[in-house]
């Protein structure tokens, strides 16, 4: 099965395909800009995006949104993570954390799906902490400063760990499992979010 993935981020498409291969699902990137609703919920952003994109492409499509939520910063940058990353970068975020003993944070991801009948979101979360410095060369975005729970290394230092426990991998796994099981369940059109 092939699904269109409306995103400008090829790294996200690679992550999705790493998960999808195990389920016979292939994600094909389409560069289709869509407005992002301002919400503190990644699911709201993804669902609004996929509702906008589907009428334009008229094929099964997904939109993914994610964010880094830092406890000591009251959930900031949250759904504004990309904007904050582009403006102040990793070192700017670490500067905001200077002097903070509470380093807890989590990543959240939501994959919004639409096939014209069903609109549904699949969410994944990865608990962890913010590192005290940038570490590692793998991955992208906040990977060099995020240490997942149970690890001493950042996602950028241990990309194989990220592939197993990342917020995005979890959300895509839930989507792929749902797609694989659709034929054996009640009509999916009744499970709208």
N, C-alpha and C positions, 0 to 999 in steps of 0.2 A: 504494500500500500504506500502511496506517496501523498504527503501533505505539504502544502505550501507553508513557508515560514516567513512572515513579513518582518524583516529585520535588516538593518544595515551592518550588523555585527556578525561577521563570518565565524568568529570564535564560538558564538552561541550555537550556530548551525552545526559546527563540528561536535560540540558537546551533545547536542540533540541526536545526531546521527550515531554517536558512540553508544547511546542507550538504545536507539531505535533498531539498530542492526540485530539485536537479540530478539526482537519481536517482529521482524520483517517489515518495519516501517522506515521509510526514507523521507527525510525532510529536505525540501528544495527551497533555497533562499529566493525570495522575491523582494526587491527593493521598492517598497510601496510606503511612502510616508503617510503617517496618520497622526492626528492630534492626540496628545496625551492629556487625559483628564487629570486635574489636580486632586489627589486623594492620598490619604495615609495608608491605603490598602493597595498592595500590588495586584490583588485579584480585581479590584475595581478598574485599575488602569488597563490590565490585560483584557478584561471583558469589554470595556468600552472600545479599545483598539480593534479587537476582532469583529465587533459589531459594525465598525466603520469600514474595515477592509473587505469583509465578505461580499457585500453588494458590488464591489469594484472587480473582484476576481472571479466570483461565482463558482468557486471550487473549494473543497475543504481546506481550511487555512487556520493557522495558529498565530498568535501574538504572545510573546513572553515579556514579562516585566519582573524586575527584581530590585532588591534594595538591601542595604546594610543598615541595621538598626543597632545603635550603640547605647547601652543602658545609661552610662554616665552623662550622655548628651541628650537624654530624654527621647531616645529613638532617632535622633539625627544621625546621618542624613536621610535615612528611610527611603522613600520613593524618589527623593531628589539626589540619589547617590551618583548618577551619571553627571548631573550638572555640577555637583560639588567636586567630583573627581576632575572634571574638565577645568574648573576654576582654581582649586587650591591643591589638588593632587594628594598623593599619599603623605607627603611631608606636612602639608597643611592640616590633614586630619590628625596626624601624630602630634602636631603642635597644639591642637585643640584638646588632646588627651594628656598633655603635659601636667603632671601633678595629680592625675586621677588614679586612685588605687583600684577602683572598680573598672576592670577592663572588659567585662562581659559584653558580648554582642551576638547578634545572629543575622544570618542571611535569610531572606525570604524570596521565593520565586513563585510566580503564578503563570501557568500556560493557559491562555484563553483559546478555546476551540470553537469553530463554527463550521457547519456543513450546510447552512441555509435552513435547517430545521431545528438543530440543537445548538445551543450556546451554553458552554460549560467551562468551568475553571478547575485546574488541578494545581494544588499548592504543595510546595516543599520547603522545609526549614532546615537550617544547619546552625546548631548552637556552637559557641566558641568564645574567643576573646581576641582583643586587639593586641598585637605585638608591640613592643616598645621601640622597634626599629624595622625598617624595610628589610625583608629577608627572602631570598630565592629569586629565581629567574623565570620559572615556568608560569603558565596561566596568564591572566590579564586582569585589569581592574584592580580590585582590592585584595587579590590573592596574596600579594607579598606582605600584608599586614594582618591577615586573618588566620588565627590558629584554631582549628576545629577542636571541639571537646574531645578529651582523651588523647590528644597529640601534643607534642612539644614543638612541632614544625608547622610552618605556614602552608597554605595550599600551594604557594609558589615553590616551596621547598620539596613538597611531596605531592606531585600532580596525580599520581596513581591513587592516593587517598582521596583527593578531590573528586576524581571520577566515580568513586564509590559512595561518598557521603555528602556531596554538595547539594545544596538547595535545588539547583537546577536539575541535577541528575534525578533527584527524588521526584520532582514535579513531572519530568518527562517519563519516568518509569510509571508513575500513576496514569498518565495519559495513555501510554502504550499498552498497559495492562487493561485499561478500560476499552481501548479499541479492539484488543484481542478477544475480549469477552462479550462484546456487543451482540454478536449473533446468538448467544445463548441466554440472553436476559430478556426482560420485558421490553416493549418498544421504547427505545432510547428517547424519543421525542417527549416523553413525560418527565424526564429528569432535568428540566431546565433550572438554571440558577437565576 
